[in-house]
Amino acid sequence: MKCSKCLNEFPENELDLSHDIPKYMGGTDLDGRHYLCKQCHDKYELEVIKRSFMYLVKKFPEWRSTCRIASKRVKEEFFKNAEKV
């Protein structure tokens, strides 16, 4: 089967059935679905999350302080075991 984005061939068990509107965002099968390889599926999901998040932050500026706290925690965890340069 082919990935609907990159058009590369993959065994069926290596393709994800991606909902055009992710189910965790209220999407259903009726919104559309595509078979995507794991790399394209990850890129698609990240783009949906990024755009949704940016919309919410711009529409609700009061979320910025919460986002700052979350960003600081991610930074601490992400760089916790990083080598010193």
Wavefront OBJ file of the C-alpha trace (Angstrom):
o trace
v 0.000 0.000 0.000
v 1.088 3.592 -0.556
v 1.328 6.412 1.957
v -1.171 9.088 0.892
v 1.450 11.829 1.444
v 4.913 10.614 0.412
v 3.496 7.960 -1.980
v 6.131 5.428 -0.914
v 5.110 1.772 -0.760
v 4.832 0.128 2.672
v 3.520 -3.168 3.990
v -0.026 -2.659 5.241
v 1.030 -3.174 8.875
v 3.438 -0.208 8.587
v 0.735 2.299 7.635
v -1.495 4.157 10.089
v -5.089 5.012 9.338
v -4.967 8.738 10.086
v -8.144 10.687 10.742
v -8.157 14.060 8.962
v -9.426 15.586 12.207
v -7.790 13.525 14.972
v -10.230 11.570 17.124
v -8.850 13.185 20.283
v -9.964 16.521 18.764
v -13.463 15.265 18.092
v -12.888 13.898 14.604
v -14.862 10.998 13.181
v -14.491 8.676 10.212
v -16.920 10.915 8.322
v -14.375 13.781 8.414
v -12.054 11.712 6.242
v -9.142 9.340 6.702
v -5.912 8.567 4.918
v -3.292 5.852 5.186
v 0.000 7.432 6.226
v 3.426 5.994 6.994
v 4.548 6.600 10.553
v 6.840 9.486 9.580
v 4.130 11.330 7.616
v 1.541 10.569 10.302
v 3.773 12.105 12.979
v 4.363 15.207 10.826
v 0.626 15.580 10.158
v -0.301 15.198 13.832
v 2.349 17.720 14.909
v 1.158 20.256 12.340
v -2.475 19.884 13.481
v -1.439 20.270 17.126
v 0.840 23.239 16.359
v -1.800 25.143 14.411
v -4.526 24.370 16.939
v -2.318 25.482 19.792
v -1.242 28.697 18.051
v -4.886 29.528 17.349
v -5.817 28.997 20.997
v -2.895 31.027 22.355
v -3.725 33.934 20.044
v -7.452 33.769 20.795
v -7.009 33.338 24.566
v -3.937 35.361 25.668
v -4.524 34.365 29.303
v -3.220 30.893 28.380
v 0.254 32.299 27.857
v 1.219 32.111 31.530
v 0.184 28.449 31.636
v 2.162 27.825 28.455
v 5.233 29.498 29.968
v 5.063 27.155 32.979
v 4.691 24.113 30.721
v 7.561 25.287 28.496
v 9.874 25.706 31.495
v 9.062 22.181 32.688
v 9.666 20.711 29.234
v 13.015 22.531 29.031
v 14.078 21.202 32.431
v 13.114 17.630 31.564
v 14.447 17.760 27.987
v 17.894 19.055 28.972
v 18.137 17.237 32.322
v 20.711 14.692 31.146
v 22.309 16.757 28.389
v 26.062 16.826 28.197
v 27.687 20.067 29.218
v 29.475 21.818 26.353
l 1 2 3 4 5 6 7 8 9 10 11 12 13 14 15 16 17 18 19 20 21 22 23 24 25 26 27 28 29 30 31 32 33 34 35 36 37 38 39 40 41 42 43 44 45 46 47 48 49 50 51 52 53 54 55 56 57 58 59 60 61 62 63 64 65 66 67 68 69 70 71 72 73 74 75 76 77 78 79 80 81 82 83 84 85
